[in-house]
């Protein structure tokens, strides 16, 4: 992750006094880095209270920022543990089209398969044939079974119901459910996602056990509005942030952590299976600030 924040800090702070001008420049840097106004103002306020009028270098600023951001992120470190008592353990993957849902499902399936879990995937984005095809490729690659729509544009809830029924009858450990993400038709999407959640409960009152939201870090503050919408629809239980490789600023993760306090289970830093990593606050902050 290339940190534009780090470069800007080096430019702003060259052992000069912390005054209103330098604070303003830092504030602009953090907002442009997608930390959001609330987080930025909180950090600036704390920095001003402790260091205003004093000589301060870029290393000291980095250390201060790292401590402040880590305090926000540390409580959101999450581990996606599969409850052995819940069989199958049902995870729904939510998110707008293009955020990397299918790839994320494939990577998680591969990881769970390596833990000797019996995995079933359900292709419930039934209006995009490409979505089902892509999932089928992943299922084949991982070596797990998949429930596909029986006909074009089959009701997604029907696919989800068949998948859970099949998973229960065939002793699967985990059911991974892909969903549509057509936010341009919000009402239809809301109805569809709510229906999927409801039909699952007919077979298992505890299902789904997780409603995860996949967010693309490169969309910046737009990710926050997506979180608000999906959380309102289904009650998001955790996040996976993709596309944190390359030039993604990544600051939006901090804004999301402060606003929603949901666990961040993993971050995607590339295309390979091993590039979906558990979220480590300290490591993340190091990449963001240094």
N, C-alpha and C positions, 0 to 999 in steps of 0.2 A: 504494500500500500504506500504510494508516494504521498508524503504529508506536505501539503501546501501550507498548513499551519506552522510547521517547523521552520520552513523557509522564511515565512513572514516574521516570525519571532526573532530570527537572527537579524533581519533587516531593521526591525523596530528598536530592539534593545541592544545597544552597544555601550553598556556601562554608562547610562545617563539616568538622570533623575526620573522617577515615576511621576509624571505630571498629567494634567488633563489631556494634553495632546497625545501622549503615548498610550494612555488608557483608551482614548477614542480610537486610535489605530488598532489596538488589540481587540477592542470590541467589534470593530468592523471585520477583522480577520476571523474571529470566532463565528460570527454570524454567516460570513461567506463560506466557512467550513462546515455549515449546516448544523451547528450545535443548537440553533434556535435562540430566540430572544430571551426566554425565561432563564435558561441555563447560563447564557452569556452574561446577563445582567447580574445573576447571582455570583458568578465567578469574579466579575469586575468589582462588584461591591466588596467582596471578601478581600480581594487583592488591594483595593484602595484603602480599606480599613487597616491593613497590616503594614503596607509598604509605601504609602503615599509620601512623596517628598524625599524619599531615600534613594540613594544610588542603587541601581539594580541591573544585573546583566542577564543575557538571554538564558544562561543555564539555570539561574535562580527562578526566572519566570517559568521555564519548562517544568522545573521540579514542583513549583506551586500549582501549576495547571494540572500536572499529572496527579497530584494528591487530591485536588478538588474533583476531577473527573472520575478518578478511581472510586471515590466515596459514593458517587452516583451509580456507577456501574457494578460495583462489587455485589450488592444485594440481588442483582439480576443475572448472575452467573447461574446457569441451569444445566442439569444433566438429564437427558431424555431416557429415564429408566423405564423399562417395561415391567409392569406389575405381573408377576407370575400367576397371581390368583385370578386375574382378569384374563380369561381365555375365550376368544381372542381379545387382545388389547387393540382397541380401535382408534386409529389416528386419522383425522380429516385434515387435508392440506388445503388451505384457502389462500387466495391471492389473485391479483389481476393477471391477465394474460401477459406473458413475456417476462415474468419475474424469475423464471427458472424453477417452477413447481415440479414439472416432470423430471427434470434432471435431479432435483433434490430428493424426490421420492425414490428414484433409482439408486442414488448414493446411499440413502438410509436403508433401503432394502438390502443392498450389498453388505453394509456394515452389520445389519442384524443377521443376515445369512451366515456371515463369518462367526457369529456367536451361536451358531447352530439353532437358530430360530426358524420355525416353519412359517413362511411369509406368503400372504395373498395380497395382490393388488387389485383395486377396483377402479375401472376407468369411467368416472362419472361426469366427465366433461363430454357429454354425448353430442353436442352440436358442432364440435370440431373433430372431424375424422382424423386429422393430423395428430391430435392429442392422444387418441387411443392407439394410433400406429406407433407413436414415439414411446408410449408406455409399454407396448407389447415388445418393442425392441429391447428396452431395459429389462423387462421380465425375463426375456430369453437369455440376455447377457448374464443376469444375476443367477438365473436358474430357479425362478419361483413362478408360481401359477398366477394367472390373471383372469379376472372376470370382465369381459368386454360387452358393450351394448349388443343386444340380439338383433336389433334393427336400427336403421338410421334415425337419429334423434329420439331414441328411447328415453322415457322419463328417467332422469338421473337418480331419483329416489328409488325407482324400481331396480336399477342396477345395484345400488347400495344395499337394498334389502336382500337381493339374490346373493350378493357377495357375503354378507354377514351370515345368512342362512347356511351357505356352503361352508364358510369358515368354521361355524359352530359344529356342523355335522361331520367335518373332516379333521377336526382337532388341530386347527391352525393356531399358532401362537400370536401372530400379529396380522391385522388387516390395515392396509394403507389405502386411503381413499383420495383420489384426485377429484377436483371439482372445477367448475367453470369460473371465469373471472371477468365477466362482461359488465364492467361497472357503468358503461354507457346506458344500460337498461337496468337501473338499480332495483326497481320494484320486482322485476322478474327474477333477478339474481337473489334478492332477499327471500322471496317465496320459495325458490328452488333449494337454497341452502337450509332454510328452516325445515322444509319438508324432509330433506335427507336426514337431518338430526332427529326428527320426529319418528320416521319409520324405523330407524335403528333402535329406538327405545322400545318399539313394539316387541322386538326380539330379545333385547337386553336393556333393562332399565338404566344400567350404568353407562351405556354407550352413548356417544363416543367418549373415550377416556381423555382424548386430547383434541382440541380444535386449534391447530397451528396456523399461523399466518406467515407466508413467505413474502419478504419485502426485498426490493432491489435497491441497494445502497445508492446507486447512481441517480435515483430519482429525487434524492434530497428530501426537502420538507414535504413533498408530495406523499412520501411514505407515511407521514404522520396522519394525513387526511384519510389514507387507505385504512390505517389502523383504526381510526375512529369509526369508519363505516362498517368494517367487518366485525369489530368488537360489539357494535350495536346490534348487528344481525345475529351472531352466533355465540358471542362471549368467548373471545380469544384467550387461550390458556398459555400460549408461549409463542416465541418468535424465532424465525430463522432468517438471517440477513444474507443475501447473496450478492455476488459481483463486487466483493471488497478487494479484488485484485486490481492491478493497473492503477488508474488515476482516481479511483473513487475516494471521496473525501472522508466518508465514514462517520463524520460528526453527528449525523442523524441518529445513530445508535444511542448517543448520549441523550439527545432530545427525547427519544422514545422511552428510554429507561426512566428518565425523571417524570415524564408525563403519565405513563401507564404502569410502571413498576411490574412488568411482566417478565418472566424468565426468558433470557435469550439462550436457546438451546445449542445453536450452531451458527457458524458463519462460513460462507462459501468464498474461497479465495482462488478458484480455478476450476478447470473442467474435469480433472482426474478424480477418481473415487476418493482418494485420500485428501482432496482439497476441500472437503466439508469437515470443518474442525469444531471441536467443542469450544464454546466461548470462554475465553480467559481474559478477565478484565485488565489485569496487569499487562499482559502481552499486547492487548488491543491498544491500551493507552500509550505504551511504548512506541507502537507503530504510528499512532496518531500525532504524538507530540514531538518525538525525537527524530 
